[in-house]
């Protein structure tokens, strides 16, 4: 073989070796592949080990109260089944928000009026069959002075907890058996929340924030300033890391105008900060997002209310303020995976994660206001009922997909299951618990 040919093959072999070496060093299969960058404002589901591993274990879905499910909601807008729920009262306190246990049973409370003989914790199968009813009643020596019970909550041990308005705490298993019933002397109308530590946090009518263990022991209690709200407007939300509790308080405790503040409390009851911009914070539960921002709806305490959405950072600083929304917000808003927030009353408004308006739509008469909380499915579709009892399904761009007359009003939060069903309680001529597919 000639020298020229040998030199030619030497060059070929050297190039092949270099190519193989480059491939091995630049395409190492043992090195992790860098994930695609996520868009600004992207939201992730926050693991919460103390809650049941279920599609909807508590009011409005999760401790951040973003009303979001990772599952796709109902696509047809067809009533699959309904159950009549007997009650001596037909009003906003007749049914609580439903929750879903890890075995797909649906849990809710009916008949939340003083003197109502039909006050029960219900367990209903996904097929619409009542599994059992457990009576939620007070001691005859301790009258129930309030109007309603908090919605139930299911923890990771698959126990159902109910903070009754007469001061009792119930722990009930998924078979309907009583674990314990303990008198705490905490009257509340607020929504209970659960920390990552498994303890419960709730505000009482006495203006005190309580931390209660799963065994019903009061671990600590605090009251700052004029106290915290123990009404339905006084519900609690958590930061994504579970270390900060956000709770609304009073500027003053006397009527006619109390005014509200938002306080940040650490998990041990220590005061962090309070936000008060001179306006009245509205009634919905302030949701938090994956980045730790908190959302408040405010209005001036004056003859001409001024409405706006305020986004606060985790340390209480204003991130943005959108004052271009003329109608007050009804019930709890929702946040989708892109960080868009959805608000409703006489019209439905969507804002992006920076607070810019995406769209606003009027889907019903201007005199009709939103009555249910807004919930959002994994595809960004939202679901809510208006004050006329119409269940609406609206896509992420503001287009109506379907509507369904529920023949009754919903005053609470619907719940989305993993099978594409949504559960909702309605109050009309009769009380019904409904499943829509």
Secondary structure as GFF3:
##gff-version 3
##sequence-region A 1 437
A	DSSP	alpha_helix	3	26	.	.	.	ID=ss1
A	DSSP	beta_strand	79	84	.	.	.	ID=ss2
A	DSSP	beta_strand	99	100	.	.	.	ID=ss3
A	DSSP	beta_strand	106	110	.	.	.	ID=ss4
A	DSSP	beta_strand	120	124	.	.	.	ID=ss5
A	DSSP	beta_strand	130	135	.	.	.	ID=ss6
A	DSSP	beta_strand	153	154	.	.	.	ID=ss7
A	DSSP	beta_strand	159	163	.	.	.	ID=ss8
A	DSSP	beta_strand	168	173	.	.	.	ID=ss9
A	DSSP	beta_strand	178	183	.	.	.	ID=ss10
A	DSSP	beta_strand	193	194	.	.	.	ID=ss11
A	DSSP	beta_strand	200	203	.	.	.	ID=ss12
A	DSSP	beta_strand	209	212	.	.	.	ID=ss13
A	DSSP	beta_strand	218	222	.	.	.	ID=ss14
A	DSSP	three_ten_helix	232	234	.	.	.	ID=ss15
A	DSSP	beta_strand	236	238	.	.	.	ID=ss16
A	DSSP	beta_strand	244	250	.	.	.	ID=ss17
A	DSSP	beta_strand	260	266	.	.	.	ID=ss18
A	DSSP	beta_strand	271	275	.	.	.	ID=ss19
A	DSSP	beta_strand	280	281	.	.	.	ID=ss20
A	DSSP	beta_strand	294	299	.	.	.	ID=ss21
A	DSSP	beta_strand	307	312	.	.	.	ID=ss22
A	DSSP	beta_strand	318	322	.	.	.	ID=ss23
A	DSSP	beta_strand	334	335	.	.	.	ID=ss24
A	DSSP	beta_strand	341	344	.	.	.	ID=ss25
A	DSSP	beta_strand	348	351	.	.	.	ID=ss26
A	DSSP	beta_strand	357	361	.	.	.	ID=ss27
A	DSSP	beta_strand	375	376	.	.	.	ID=ss28
A	DSSP	beta_strand	382	385	.	.	.	ID=ss29
A	DSSP	beta_strand	390	394	.	.	.	ID=ss30
A	DSSP	beta_strand	400	405	.	.	.	ID=ss31
A	DSSP	beta_strand	415	416	.	.	.	ID=ss32
A	DSSP	beta_strand	422	427	.	.	.	ID=ss33
A	DSSP	beta_strand	431	436	.	.	.	ID=ss34
###
